[in-house]
Amino acid sequence: MKNQIIAAVINKYFNFLIKEYGAHVEEDESSIKFINSNFQICIVRYRGDTVLSVAPANAKAEDWLELGDIVTFRRGDNRHNYGMVTSSDDESIVRHYANLVKAFCNEMLNGDFSDAPLIRRYIQEIK
């Protein structure tokens, strides 16, 4: 990732994916991916925002789910909730996203993406 400071923060808070799930890290200029045999998590800096998406291992482009969609579905919110924090501090945002992944993505971290079609349908209905 181009911004080494944000890359270090991401690696700090998402290190549990390596330790607990055996993921490895792939990094390029704009993103960091944590990948294992069950999942891929991609964290991208886009227009100053940090965006996190989750997909099964070896996923096609249409298989990716945004963290905000997963959180919205799991909470049963009636409006789209990106799970954003009001802080502009990168470390606070990354820590918050790591906590959301731990709280709302457990099934996916263990390879169960059976809710993915339901999540997509739910998000379409509330938009």
Secondary structure as UniProt FT lines:
FT   HELIX           4..13
FT   HELIX           16..21
FT   STRAND          24..27
FT   STRAND          31..35
FT   STRAND          39..46
FT   TURN            47..48
FT   STRAND          49..56
FT   TURN            57..58
FT   HELIX           61..63
FT   STRAND          65..66
FT   HELIX           67..75
FT   HELIX           90..104
FT   HELIX           106..109
FT   TURN            110..111
FT   TURN            114..115
FT   HELIX           116..126
//
